[in-house]
Amino acid sequence: MARTSTDIDATLDRLRADSPVEWAVSSARISYDDAVAAMEARAAAIRKGEANEVVWLLEHPPLYTGGTSAKPEDLLNADQFPVYKTSRGGEYTYHGPGQRVAYVMLDLEKRGKDIRAYVYGLEQWLIEALDRFNVKAERREGRVGVWVDRTEPGGPQREDKIAAIGVRIRKWVSFHGIALNVEPDLSHFGGITPCGISTPGFGVTSLVDLGLPVTMDESDDALKQAFEQLFGPTIPAKPPAI
């Protein structure tokens, strides 16, 4: 049964909280091991009431991660970049320069305790951030993340993923999060089958690939505005300790 606009509004309303979320941006590239260790520590501290919720924006050096559903055959070139097994949901993905990763550590006990609603909210966050650049990003049934329809009139179907989502929930605290392609080297996705999708006509794209010379600062501003609209207020903060 299709969800009504009332259902969707109610879902998104449950994700909002009045307490401000820390908004932190790392200027240097962060290693994957350091990021995971920092997320683990922060999520535990949030659960104990010893730290605030935080959204942590960063870039990684080039690497591949395999989530809990990753299939060995989808790692096409294990020698191209370091490969990390990770506890987030999903399959293989790429992280690297030019891609804005946002690790989202929220207390879902006060945001509805609904994992499906949370993932829906992350998708909506990306959709609304991209709308600020006049990019129509959309959900697709059975394909997590957000997609851009690039089908030419009279041509074959073509849809490209512009942002990926992979989450982990522990004791109702979220970590891991989203990855938005601003200006990564799209050829680097060739070492994996991104998210396990090898169907012809499905690929990856970025804001710059779409002809939009968006800077990382501009994408961060769009993400911040859209996040506050959906999840509530933010306050600037230092990144989690490495």
C-alpha positions in Angstrom: 0.0 0.0 0.0 1.4 3.4 -1.0 2.3 5.8 1.8 0.2 8.9 1.9 1.7 12.4 2.4 0.2 12.4 5.9 2.1 9.1 6.7 5.3 10.6 5.4 4.9 13.9 7.3 4.3 11.9 10.5 7.4 9.8 9.9 9.5 12.9 9.4 8.0 14.6 12.4 9.1 11.8 14.7 12.7 12.3 13.6 12.8 15.9 14.8 14.0 17.0 18.2 14.5 20.4 19.8 17.9 19.8 21.4 20.7 21.1 19.1 22.9 18.6 17.3 26.6 19.4 17.1 27.8 20.1 13.6 31.5 19.3 13.1 33.6 19.5 9.9 37.1 18.0 9.6 39.4 19.9 7.1 42.0 17.1 6.9 41.3 13.7 5.4 40.5 11.1 8.1 41.6 7.5 7.9 38.8 5.0 8.0 40.1 3.2 11.1 40.3 6.5 13.0 36.8 7.5 11.9 35.3 4.2 13.0 37.0 4.3 16.4 35.9 7.9 17.0 32.3 7.0 16.0 32.2 3.9 18.3 33.4 6.0 21.2 31.0 8.9 20.5 28.0 6.6 20.1 28.8 4.9 23.4 29.1 8.3 25.1 25.8 9.5 23.7 24.0 6.4 25.0 25.5 7.0 28.5 24.3 10.7 28.4 27.9 11.9 28.4 28.0 13.5 24.9 25.7 15.4 22.6 24.4 14.1 19.2 26.7 15.0 16.4 26.9 15.1 12.6 30.5 14.8 11.5 31.5 15.9 8.0 34.8 14.7 6.5 36.6 13.3 3.5 38.5 10.0 3.4 41.6 9.0 1.4 40.6 6.6 -1.5 39.3 3.3 -0.1 36.6 0.7 -0.4 34.3 -0.5 2.4 32.2 -3.6 2.5 29.1 -3.6 4.6 27.3 -6.5 6.3 25.7 -7.6 2.9 28.9 -7.3 0.8 29.5 -10.1 -1.7 33.1 -11.1 -2.5 32.4 -11.1 -6.2 31.5 -7.4 -6.1 35.0 -6.5 -5.1 36.5 -6.3 -8.6 39.9 -4.9 -7.9 41.1 -5.6 -4.3 44.5 -4.1 -5.1 43.4 -0.7 -6.2 42.7 0.8 -2.8 42.6 -0.4 0.8 39.5 -2.5 1.6 37.8 -2.3 4.9 35.1 -4.6 6.3 32.6 -2.6 8.3 29.6 -3.0 10.5 27.3 -0.7 8.6 24.5 -2.1 6.6 24.8 -2.4 2.8 27.3 -3.7 0.3 30.6 -2.3 -1.2 31.1 1.4 -1.7 33.9 3.8 -2.4 35.0 6.8 -0.3 37.6 9.3 -1.4 38.5 12.9 -2.0 35.7 15.0 -3.4 33.0 13.0 -1.7 31.4 14.5 1.4 30.9 11.8 4.0 28.6 12.7 6.9 28.7 10.4 9.9 25.4 10.9 11.8 25.3 10.0 15.5 21.8 10.6 16.8 19.9 9.3 19.8 17.0 7.5 18.2 15.3 6.9 21.5 14.1 10.5 21.3 13.6 10.4 17.6 10.9 7.7 17.2 12.9 4.5 17.7 12.0 3.6 14.1 15.0 2.5 11.9 13.0 2.5 8.7 11.8 6.0 9.4 15.4 7.1 10.1 16.7 5.7 6.8 13.8 7.4 5.1 14.8 10.7 6.8 18.4 10.3 5.6 17.1 9.9 2.1 14.9 12.9 2.5 17.8 14.9 3.8 19.8 14.2 0.7 16.9 14.9 -1.6 16.2 18.3 -0.1 19.9 19.2 0.0 20.3 18.4 -3.7 17.1 20.3 -4.5 19.0 23.4 -3.5 21.1 22.9 -6.6 18.0 22.1 -8.7 19.0 18.4 -8.8 15.9 16.1 -8.8 17.2 13.2 -6.7 14.8 10.3 -6.0 14.3 7.1 -4.0 14.1 3.8 -5.9 12.3 0.7 -4.5 14.9 -1.9 -3.5 17.9 0.5 -4.1 19.1 2.3 -1.0 20.5 5.8 -1.6 19.3 8.6 -3.9 19.3 8.5 -7.7 19.2 10.9 -10.6 17.2 9.9 -13.8 19.5 10.7 -16.7 17.4 8.9 -19.4 17.5 10.8 -22.7 14.3 11.2 -24.7 13.8 8.1 -26.8 16.9 6.5 -25.3 17.5 3.6 -22.9 16.9 3.9 -19.2 19.8 5.5 -17.4 19.8 6.2 -13.6 22.9 7.2 -11.6 23.4 7.1 -7.9 24.6 10.4 -6.5 24.6 9.6 -2.8 24.9 6.4 -0.7 23.5 5.5 2.7 24.8 2.9 5.2 23.9 2.9 8.8 24.5 1.1 12.0 22.3 1.3 15.1 23.5 0.2 18.5 21.3 0.7 21.6 19.3 3.1 19.6 22.2 5.4 18.8 23.0 5.7 15.0 26.4 5.9 13.4 27.9 5.7 10.0 25.6 7.7 7.6 25.7 9.1 4.1 28.2 9.8 1.3 27.4 12.6 -1.2 29.3 12.7 -4.5 30.4 16.3 -5.0 33.5 15.9 -7.2 35.1 12.5 -6.6 37.0 10.7 -9.3 34.2 8.5 -10.6 36.6 6.1 -12.2 37.5 4.9 -8.7 34.1 3.3 -8.4 35.3 0.8 -11.1 37.1 -1.4 -8.6 33.7 -2.5 -7.1 30.2 -3.2 -8.1 28.7 -0.2 -6.2 26.1 -1.4 -3.8 25.9 -4.7 -5.6 24.1 -3.1 -8.6 25.5 -4.2 -12.0 22.4 -3.8 -14.1 23.1 -2.0 -17.4 21.9 1.6 -17.2 22.7 2.1 -13.5 25.8 4.0 -12.6 27.2 6.7 -10.4 27.4 10.5 -10.8 28.3 13.6 -8.9 27.3 17.2 -8.8 30.2 18.2 -10.9 29.5 15.4 -13.4 26.0 16.8 -13.7 27.6 20.1 -14.8 27.3 21.9 -11.5 30.6 23.4 -10.2 29.6 23.0 -6.6 32.3 23.4 -3.9 32.5 21.3 -0.8 31.6 24.4 1.3 28.5 24.9 -0.8 27.4 21.3 -0.4 28.0 21.5 3.3 25.8 24.5 3.6 23.0 22.8 1.6 23.3 19.7 3.8 23.2 21.8 7.0 20.1 23.7 5.9 18.3 20.6 4.9 19.3 18.7 8.1 18.0 21.5 10.3 14.7 21.6 8.4 14.2 17.8 9.0 16.0 16.9 12.2 16.2 20.1 14.2 18.7 22.8 15.1 22.5 22.5 15.0 25.4 24.2 16.8 29.0 24.4 15.5 31.4 22.1 17.3 34.8 20.5 17.1 35.1 17.1 15.4 35.2 14.0 17.6 38.7 13.3 19.0 40.9 11.0 16.9 
